Amino acid sequence: MPAAATARWTRPQAIAILAGVAGVGISAYLTVVHFAGALPACPANATFNCDAVLSSPYGVIAGTNVPTSLAGIAWFLVSAALWLGSMPRARLAWSAVGLLTVVYLLYVEIVLLGTICLWCTAAHLLVVILFILALAARGEADETRW
């Protein structure tokens, strides 16, 4: 195969794309659980209770029956797509939006609901990883600086 036909990803780019795909998987699982009316595979105790978080008013987009996990699918798809190209500022801005959302959702879980969803936490960690990778890659030379 000619060298021009093979795509080479950097290690951070590959990790970011894998994190995006993993986030899509987690979010898709939570979306299926929501629409199936099933209980998520998650322990239920004083600290962790995915069902309590996902079935709370914060588990859906305000005023709808659309689970927030559906927005997670979209966010992670866009994140992975941004890492396929060379747009470090867009990746950083998008990741910052994700990080701010995670901070809000952690506030909801810990302060307002008093319980933590392990599936949500896994997705939140992926957002943090994507933000750190985007922050580290912000100085790529192939995009003009502001």
Backbone torsions as a table, in degrees:
resi	resn	phi	psi	omega
1	MET	NA	132.1	179.9
2	PRO	-62.2	146.2	-178.2
3	ALA	-60.0	-33.1	-178.8
4	ALA	-68.2	-22.0	-177.1
5	ALA	-85.6	-13.3	-179.1
6	THR	-98.4	134.4	178.3
7	ALA	-91.8	136.2	177.6
8	ARG	-116.1	121.1	176.8
9	TRP	-98.7	148.1	172.1
10	THR	-75.6	163.3	178.9
11	ARG	-60.3	-47.3	178.2
12	PRO	-60.3	-38.6	179.6
13	GLN	-64.0	-44.6	178.9
14	ALA	-63.1	-43.3	178.6
15	ILE	-62.0	-43.3	-179.1
16	ALA	-64.5	-41.9	179.4
17	ILE	-65.4	-42.2	176.6
18	LEU	-63.0	-39.9	177.8
19	ALA	-63.7	-40.6	177.4
20	GLY	-62.9	-43.5	178.9
21	VAL	-65.2	-42.1	177.5
22	ALA	-62.0	-40.6	177.8
23	GLY	-63.5	-39.1	175.7
24	VAL	-61.6	-42.8	-179.8
25	GLY	-61.9	-46.7	178.9
26	ILE	-63.0	-46.9	-178.5
27	SER	-64.5	-38.0	178.2
28	ALA	-65.3	-42.5	177.3
29	TYR	-58.1	-48.1	-179.2
30	LEU	-65.4	-32.7	177.3
31	THR	-68.4	-43.4	178.0
32	VAL	-62.6	-44.1	178.5
33	VAL	-58.4	-43.6	-179.5
34	HIS	-60.0	-53.7	-175.2
35	PHE	-72.3	-24.0	176.8
36	ALA	-81.5	-13.6	-177.0
37	GLY	68.5	26.0	-177.6
38	ALA	-94.9	166.3	175.2
39	LEU	-88.8	136.3	177.6
40	PRO	-71.3	150.6	175.5
41	ALA	-73.1	99.9	-174.3
42	CYS	-166.3	140.1	176.9
43	PRO	-66.2	150.9	176.4
44	ALA	-123.0	109.1	177.0
45	ASN	-147.3	-164.9	-176.0
46	ALA	-66.0	-25.6	-177.1
47	THR	-99.2	-43.1	-175.0
48	PHE	-116.3	132.0	175.7
49	ASN	-161.3	90.0	-177.9
50	CYS	-60.5	-41.1	-178.3
51	ASP	-62.0	-40.0	179.4
52	ALA	-62.9	-38.6	179.8
53	VAL	-72.0	-49.0	-174.1
54	LEU	-70.2	-27.8	179.7
55	SER	-93.9	1.4	176.9
56	SER	-74.9	167.9	176.2
57	PRO	-59.2	-20.7	-179.9
58	TYR	-83.8	-7.9	179.6
59	GLY	-78.6	-8.1	177.7
60	VAL	-128.2	157.0	175.8
61	ILE	-68.9	130.1	-172.4
62	ALA	-44.9	128.9	175.5
63	GLY	79.6	8.3	-178.9
64	THR	-133.2	178.9	171.0
65	ASN	-107.1	16.6	-178.3
66	VAL	-85.1	119.1	-178.3
67	PRO	-67.5	146.6	177.6
68	THR	-62.0	-22.9	178.5
69	SER	-64.6	-25.5	175.7
70	LEU	-66.7	-38.0	173.6
71	ALA	-65.3	-33.7	176.6
72	GLY	-62.7	-41.1	176.9
73	ILE	-58.0	-49.2	-179.2
74	ALA	-61.5	-44.3	-177.9
75	TRP	-62.0	-45.8	-178.4
76	PHE	-69.5	-34.0	175.8
77	LEU	-62.8	-45.6	178.4
78	VAL	-63.3	-41.2	179.1
79	SER	-58.7	-49.1	179.5
80	ALA	-61.4	-41.9	-179.8
81	ALA	-63.3	-39.0	178.9
82	LEU	-63.8	-30.9	178.9
83	TRP	-79.4	-14.2	175.9
84	LEU	-74.4	-25.5	179.3
85	GLY	-104.0	-167.3	-179.1
86	SER	-120.9	78.2	-178.8
87	MET	-135.6	71.7	-174.4
88	PRO	-60.8	-35.7	179.7
89	ARG	-68.1	-40.9	178.9
90	ALA	-65.0	-42.0	178.2
91	ARG	-61.2	-43.7	-179.0
92	LEU	-65.9	-44.2	179.2
93	ALA	-62.8	-45.5	-179.1
94	TRP	-64.1	-42.1	179.2
95	SER	-66.5	-35.6	177.5
96	ALA	-64.4	-40.1	175.8
97	VAL	-60.9	-43.2	177.8
98	GLY	-62.5	-42.5	180.0
99	LEU	-64.5	-42.4	176.7
100	LEU	-62.3	-38.9	177.3
101	THR	-64.3	-41.5	178.6
102	VAL	-62.3	-42.0	178.4
103	VAL	-59.8	-44.5	177.6
104	TYR	-62.1	-46.0	-177.9
105	LEU	-66.0	-33.7	174.8
106	LEU	-66.1	-39.7	175.2
107	TYR	-59.3	-45.4	179.3
108	VAL	-59.8	-48.9	-177.1
109	GLU	-64.5	-51.2	-171.8
110	ILE	-78.3	-47.0	-173.7
111	VAL	-86.7	-50.6	-174.2
112	LEU	-80.1	-40.5	-176.4
113	LEU	-99.4	-24.1	178.4
114	GLY	70.6	21.2	178.1
115	THR	-151.6	159.8	-174.2
116	ILE	-120.5	139.0	174.2
117	CYS	-96.8	120.3	-179.0
118	LEU	-66.3	-36.6	176.9
119	TRP	-63.2	-43.3	178.4
120	CYS	-63.1	-41.0	179.6
121	THR	-61.7	-40.2	177.0
122	ALA	-61.2	-43.9	177.9
123	ALA	-64.9	-39.6	179.3
124	HIS	-62.5	-41.1	178.4
125	LEU	-63.2	-37.7	177.1
126	LEU	-64.3	-37.9	176.9
127	VAL	-63.6	-42.6	179.2
128	VAL	-63.1	-43.0	177.7
129	ILE	-59.9	-45.7	179.9
130	LEU	-63.0	-38.0	178.1
131	PHE	-65.1	-45.6	-179.6
132	ILE	-62.0	-43.3	178.3
133	LEU	-62.8	-42.5	179.7
134	ALA	-66.1	-38.4	178.1
135	LEU	-64.1	-42.8	179.9
136	ALA	-67.2	-30.4	-176.3
137	ALA	-95.1	6.7	-173.1
138	ARG	-63.6	-21.0	-176.5
139	GLY	-97.9	19.5	179.7
140	GLU	-54.5	137.2	-173.5
141	ALA	-77.1	-12.4	-174.7
142	ASP	-85.0	7.8	174.4
143	GLU	-130.3	137.0	-179.3
144	THR	-65.8	146.7	179.9
145	ARG	-84.3	160.8	-179.1
146	TRP	-68.0	NA	NA
